[in-house]
Amino acid sequence: MDQTQAPILDALQQIERNKVHGFGAPGHHQGAALPRDLARVLGKRVFEADVITPKGLDDRTEGAHVLQRAHEIAAEAWQADFCRFVTGGSTQSLHTALAAVAAPGDTVLLAANVHKAERAHALAVGLKAGIVPVIIDEALDIEHGVAPEALTAALDQHPDAKAFVVVSPTYYGVTSDIAALAAICHVRGVALICDAAWGGAFAFCEDLPDDPLTKDADIAVYSVHKTMGALTQGSALLARGELVDRQRLWMAYELFETTSPSVPILASLDVARREHALHGEAMWSAALARAVELRRKLSKIKGIRVLGRDDLPAGADLDETKVLIDVAALGVSGYAIDDWLNEHYRVSVGLSDARHLLAIIAPGTTASDVRALARGLAACAKGVRKGTLSLAPAGDAPPIGALTVEMAIDPGEALFGAAEQVPLAQAAGRIAAEMIAPAPPGVPRLVPGQRISATHVAWLTANRDAGAFFLDPIDPSERTVRVVAQPIAQAIAAE
């Protein structure tokens, strides 16, 4: 297919040349009813492009097949058999993927570091979730991918599993050995779904890690908005091979996708695909060069350490445009450094936690951006070392590997049953009735039905005090947690 084409963009340009006298949605009628202050901020053109797909982007019956052609071209670009653009982010794509392979009551295996999206879908539709341990880097206190032997053990424990979801690359750019994991799954007829939200560009540059679809993943989900230039919420859902029923995948997509998708998001997905198919090698070679320069500058700063290839587990690869910075030696909170950089250097990193910062390099990252981060971090580290800069301490959180999961009751029963709020400090031993997934990276640390351990309380408390923003809790103060009501918990214990 002709990768120079961008069918959605072409259709929008035709609308600009021949405007429609519309008597339907959206009600702003291509910006005709646009408040002036909003026009000054966003401009009118984004509203001119905000049409619906039938009787807007296409005719009433979508006879020009604008979206269909865009999907077919994108499938070829990613060397897939199936593609759909998704306007609800990769959360929606992951819900769709799971709905295509597992019915309520079925078992799916989830890597321990999956995003809250996978756990939320399992909870909402009544899937049984088996958790596959991930590799823990104890020196850096981070989670990597899944080792083949861990997957084999999990499949032995859950022989009825319908699918396995792995995060590759991780938020920190570390991949799993997808070929090995796929081989283990396929021997048992199990679908491998790869949450590759941060790896959409892998297919378009030889110096990036291998795209999971080329290593026999059955489904891959890409957040095209994260690094590839699409508008926020732009995601791509792709499948390859015969193990996943593509008709069922298509039906699942239609179930979850809105009937009024954002055409500006769709157009940005279409054009991001085109630009990567035509220029991805050059775009990402330049981004990798920026990452090399940032790593070189950071290596000169005393008190910080950067994740590199020497830190990788066996079978893993590294997307070097994800620059993970360990600030543990400085003794101050990564959250505090993040806030200080933003205030004093207008630098915003992709992630911060109690001891890390993550800088994400993309084609839009400039040399000026790299210099600002390096200068700011050097100044911060120097001030902390000399005692002229006082920032919040990192705290003493338990290691991430200590956060094991013990399910006490059915997750749905915990979420939808009687519950009460208790102080976090008094929650050890209780059963969680809400999900808490500090974001980014959005990995659940508590899920409904899980027994809350003293370790979980200590980890959540230490991270809260170090500056974490949990996002999820019912209590915005992060001082209490929602748990299963005591009478129910006591009845469960008596059984």
N, C-alpha and C positions, 0 to 999 in steps of 0.2 A: 504493500500500500504506500501511498505517497505521504511521507511524514512531513512534507512542507505544508500540508493542508491543516487548517484549523476550522472545522465546520461550524462550531458554535460562534466563534469570532466572526466568520464570514456572514452568518445569519444576522448577527447583531448589526453589522455594518449595513446590511440591506435595510434593516428597520430604520436606521438613521437617515438613509436616503429616501425612504418612503414610509413616513410615519402613519400609524394606524389611528383612526378615530375610535377609541376604545370605550365600551360601555360595560366593562367588567373590571376584574381585579388586575393589578393593584390600584388602590384608590387614589394614589397621587398622580396617576395618568402621565407617566414618564416625566415627572417633575413639575407638572402644571400647577400642583397645589403644594409647592415646597416653601416652607418658611425661609425667610431670607437669611436668618442667622445660621440655619442648617446648611443652606446653599453655600454660605461663605466658608464653612468648615469642610464639607464633603464635596462641594461642587455639584452642578446639575447633571453632569454626564453619567454619574453612577446611577441616578434615578432614571435617566433615559434608557439605560441598559437593564433596568429592573423590570423585566416583562415576565409573563408566564410562558411555559414551554409550548402548550398548544394555543393556537390563536394568538401568537406572539412571536416566539422564536421559530415556530413551525406553524403549519396550518392546523385546522381543527382535529384532523385525524393523524397528525404528525406524519403526513405523507411524504415530506421531503427527507425524512429519516435523519434529521440533523444530529440528534443525540446518538442514534444508533451508529451512524458513521464515525462519530467521535470515539465511541467505545471500541469499535472495531480497529481503528487506527491505533488507539492506545494499547489494546491487547497485543498487537504486533510489536509495538515499541518495547514492551516489557517481555516479549517472547512468551506470551500467555495464550490460552485458548478462550478466555472469558475476561471481560473487564466491565466494571460499572463505576462511574463517577458518583461520589457520595457527598452530600452537602451538610451532613450532620457530624462531620469529623470521623476519625477512626474509631471512636466509641460506637457509632452507628454501624460502621463496617464490620467491627468485631461481633456485634450483636447479630448481624446478618449472617456472618460466617458460621457462628455457632448454631443458629437456627437451621442452617442448611444441613448440618451433620448430626444433630442430636435432638431428640424429642423429650418432652417433660418426663422426668423419671430416669432418663438415661444417665450414664456416667461419662464425664469428660475429665481428662487430666489437664491440670493447669500448672505451669511453672510457678514456683513460690513467689517470683517477682513480677507476675502479670499485673497489668494495670487494673484499676477498679472496674473498668468496663466489663471485663470477662467475669469477674465475681458478681457484678450487678446483674448480668444476664442470667447467670446460673441461679441466682437468688430469685429473680423475677419469674422465671418460667419453671422452676423446680428441677433443675439439673442437679445431679450428685457430682460434687467437685472433689476429685482426688488431687492432692497437692504433691508435685514433684520437687524435691529439694534442688536448690541451685548451688553452684560452686561459690564458696565464700572466700574472699580475699581478706584474710585476717589482718594483714599488715596495713591495708588501706581501709578496712572496714566497709567494704562494698560487696554487692552481689554481682556475680557474673552470670553466665548461661548455665545450661543443663549438661551434665556429663552423660555420655551414652549409657554407662552402667546404672546411673540413677533412673533413667527412663525405663530400662529393662526391668529393674526391680519394681517400679511403679506399675508397669503393665502386668507383671506377674501377680501383683497384689490386686489389680483391677482388670481381670481378663475380659470384662465386658465393656471396657471403655470404647467409645465411638470416635474420639478424637483427642489429640494432644495439642495444646497451645503453648508455644515457646516464644519468648521475647528475644529477638535477634535482628539487629543489634540491640543491646541494652541502651539505656539513656546515656551511658558513658562510652558508647561506641564499640563495645566488645561483642563479638558474634559467638554463637555456638557452632558446633560442627553439624551443620544442617544435613549434609549428605548422610552422615552416620545415624543421626536421629531419624531421618526419613526411612532409611533402610530398616531400622528396628520397628518403626510403625507399620511399614507396608507389608512386612512378613506376616503381621497379624491383621491386616486389613483395616488398620487404624489411620484416619486422616491426620496429616500434620498441617496445622494452621500456624503460620509465622506472623506474629505481631512485629512487623518490620516498619513500624511507624517512622523511625528515624533513618530508614535505609532505602527510601524510594529512589535515590539517585544512583544506587550501586550498579544498576543495569547499564548506566551510561558513561562509566569511566573505569578504565582498566586498573587504575591505581587505588580504587576503592575496593572493599571486600566484595566477594561474589554475591550476586543477587540470589535470594533463597529459592526462587522458582527454578533457577538453573541447577540447583542442588536437590531437586526433587520435592520441595515443599508443595503441597497440594493447593493451598490457599495462602496468599500473602496480602497483607494490608499495609498501605503506605499513607502516611500523613503528608500529602504533597505540599501542604501549607507550611510544614515545619521548616523545611530547608530548601525546597525546590521552587518557591516563588509564587505558589497559588495563594488565593485569599484564605484567611482563617476559616476553618471548618472544611476545607477542601481535602477530600480523601479519595483514594482509589482502592477498589477491591478487585483482586485478580485471582484467577484459578488456572491450573494447568493439569493435564492428565485426566484419567477416567475414573479415579477412585471417588471423587466427589460428584454427585449427581448435579449436573449444571442446570437442569431444569428446576430442581428444587432450590438451588442457589439463586436462580433468577426469581423464583416465587418469593423467597425470603427477602430479597432486595426490594421487591415491589411492596411487601408487607411493611417494611420499615421506612422506606424512602417517602418523604412528603410528596403530596400531589402538587405542591407548589414550590419546587426547588428553586434556590437562588440562581438565576441565570448569570449574574456577575461571577459567582463562585464557579459555576460550570465553565464559563468562558476562561477563567483563570487556570482551571485544571487543564483544559484543552491546550491552551497556549504554553503552559509549563511543560506539558508532554512534548509539544512541538520543539520548543527551544532545547530541551534535553536530547531529543532524538537527533537534532541537527548539530548542536553545539555542546553537548554535555561533557565531552572529553576535555575541551578547552576550558569550560566553565569551572569544572571541578579540579583540573590541574592547577588553575590559578588559586582556587580556594585552598588546596593542599599546600601550595607554596606559602600562602598566608599563615596556615597553621604551623608550618615548619618555622617560620620567622617568629611566631608567638612563642612556640616552645623554646626556641633559642634565647629569646629575651627573658622568659621566665626562669630558665636554668641558671641565670645569674643572680637571682633573688634569694638571699639567705633566708631559710626558715620555711620554704615551700618545696613541695615535691610534685612532679607531674607524672600521671599514669603513662607508661610507655610499653613498648612491645615486650620488654623483659618481664613485665608483670603479668603477662597473659597465661591462662591455663592451657593445657595441651589441646590442640585442635581448634583453638580460637584464633580470630583475626581482629584487627583493630582499625576502626575508621578514625584516622588521625585528625580529622577535622573536629572531633569531639575532644576537647582539651580539659581533662579532669585535674584540678589543682587541689592538692592535699595541704591544708594549712594547720594541721594538728600541732606541728612543732612550734607554732606561734602562741599556742595556748589560748587563743580567743575564738569566739564563735564565727563560723563561716557566714551565718546570717548577719552578724554585726558588720563584717567586712563588706558584704554585699550592700548593705544600707549605706555604709561610709563611702564606698565607690560611687554609688548613685548620687549621693549628696554632693560630693566634692569633685568628682570627675565626670559626672553624667554618664557613667558606665553601668550597664545593666547586664548581668550574666544570666545564662539560661537556667541555672539551678544553684541554690545554696542550701547547705545543711549545717549541722553543728561543726563539721570539720572539713567540708569541701566547698569548692566553687566549680562550676562547669561553664566553660566558654565554648560556644558552638560557632564554628566558622562555616559560612555559607557563601555562595557566589556574590551576595550583596555586601559581605564584610569588606571594609576598606582598610588600606594601610593606616589611615588615621585612627580607625577603630582599634587596631592592634596596638598602636603606640599608646593610645589613651589607657587601655587596660594594663599594659605593661608598666607604664609610668605610675598609674594609680596604685597598683598592687605593690610596686617597689616602695613607694612613699609610705603606704600603709604598713608594710612589713618593717620598714626602717623605724617608723614611729613607735610601733609596738615593741620592737627589740630594745630601743633606747629608753622606753618608758615615758616618752613625750605624748603618746597617744594611748588613751585608755578606752578599751572596748570590752563588751560583755564577754565573760569567759565561755569556753566551749561546754563546760559542765562535764559530768561523769556518767554518760549514758552507757548502759550495757552494750556489748557488741551486737551488730545486726544479726549475726548468726545465732544469737541466743533467743531470738524471737520465734520460737516454735509454735505450731498451731495444734491445739487440742480442741476438737469439736465436741461439745457437750450435748447439744440437741439440734434438731433440724433447723437450718437457717431461717426458713419461712416461718416456722413456729415462733422463733425468737423475735423476728422483725415485726410480725403482725399480731403477736399475742400481747398480754398485759405486760407493761414495763414501768420502770421508775428511774428517776435520776439519782445517782449517788455521787459523792465526792470522788474524784479520780483517785485520791490517796487511799480511799477505802474500798476500791473496786477489786482488789485481788481476790480471786476465788469466785467472783460473780460471773454471770454469763452475759456476754455482750448482746445488745439488742439494736446496735447501729454499726455502721461501717465508718472507720476512721482511716483515711488514706492521705497522709500529707502529700501535697502536690506543689511543684513537681518532686518526685517522679510519679505520684499517684498510685503507689503500691499500697494496698490495704495492710495495715498493721493490726487492726481488729476487724472482724466480720461478725455479723449476727450469728448466734449459736456457738461462738467460740468461748472457751473458758479463759478468763482474763487472769494471767499469772502476775506474780509480783514483779517479774522481769518486764512485762509489758507496761506495768504502771511506772516502773523506774525509767524505762526508755521514753515513754510519752512525756513524763514529767520533766526529765532532763532536757529533752528537745524543746518542749514548750518554754522552759525557763531560758534556754539559749536563744530563743527567738523564732521558733517554728510557727508557721500558720497552718493549722490542720485542715481548714476549709470545710470539712464534712460535719463536725459534731453539731448536735442539736443545740448545745450550749456554746455560743460564740466566745465565752470567756475561757473556754478550754479547762474549766475547773471541775466540771462534773461529766459523767458519762452515762449514757442510757443503757440500762441492764434489764434482764428479765426480772419481773416482779418476784419478791422473796417467796411468797407462798408457792408459786409454780416451781421455782428453783428447789425449794425444800421437797416438793412432791417428787421431782425428778431424782433428787439425791436419795430419797427413800426407796425408790424402785431399784 
